[in-house]
């Protein structure tokens, strides 16, 4: 199992390639503390880490829950906010709207 195979699980479920890559990146950062920096330095993921991410992706595919609900947080306006199914996930468009409102 590797990251590409995990991404394929999402694309096979109908999620666009770019979105699938972003979601896997978010899961890796949150659950494995694995960032682009580690990737560039050649740090390898363990089988345990890959299996954890695979299980989170399988949960995402099975339940169709947004990845932010699986992680439990979402990034908005430079901050991380806790999100649950009872909370709307902030969208990028909302950030643009808030920025414009502040300017006005």
N, C-alpha and C positions, 0 to 999 in steps of 0.2 A: 504494500500500500504506500502511495506517495501523494503529495499535494495535488498533482495533476489528476489522479484518479478520484480524489475527493471532490475536486471541482467538477469533474465529469458527472458525479452523482447529482449535482445540482442542475447542470445543463441538460442532462437526460430527463429531469423533472420539469423542464420547460423554462428554467431561469436563464436569462441571457448570459453569455460568457463573461462580459465585463462585470455584471452584477454578481455572478457566482464568485468571481475572483475577489471582489470587494468583501463579500460575506465571509469567505474563507479567511481572508486577511484579518477581518474583525475578530473572528473566532480564535485564530492563532494568537493575536495580540492579547485578547482577554484571558483565555484559558491556559496559554503556554508562555505568555510574556515573550513571544517570538515576533520581533519586528523586522522591518526591512534591514535594519542595521545588522541583526544576527544573520539574516539571509546573505547579505553582502560579505560578511566575515566568514561565510562558509560553515556556520554552526548547523549541525545536523539535528533534525528532530528525532526523538526516540520513538520506538514502536508504540510505547504507551501514549505518548503525545498524539501521534497520528491516529491511534484508535479512539482517543478521546474526541478529537476533532471529527472523525468519521461518525461517531455516535451522535454528536451534536448536529451534523449535516443530515443524518438519517432522521433525527427528530424533526428538523426543519422541513424535510421532504414529506414526511408522514403527516405532520400536523398542519403544515402550511403556515406556521407561526412566523412572523417576521423575526429575523435574526436578533434584532434589538431586544425582543421579549425573551429570547433564549439566553442572551447575555445579561439582561436585566438593567441595561443602561443604554443611553443614546447621547451622542455628542451634538451640542447645539450652542451657537454663539460663543465658542471657545471654552465651554464647560461640559462636563459629563453630568447627565441627569438620570436618576433612577426611573425606569419605566416598567410597568406591569401591564397586563391586558386591560386594566381599568384606566390606563393613561394613553392618550394619543402620542404617537411617536412624532417628534419634531421633524419637519421636512426641510430640505435645503431651500425650497421656495419661501418657506415661512421666515427663514433667516434673512433672505433678501428683503422681504416685506418689513421685518422689524428694523433692519438697517436703514431702509428708506424712511420709515416712520421717525426714527431717531434724527435723521438728517432734517426732516421737515420741522 
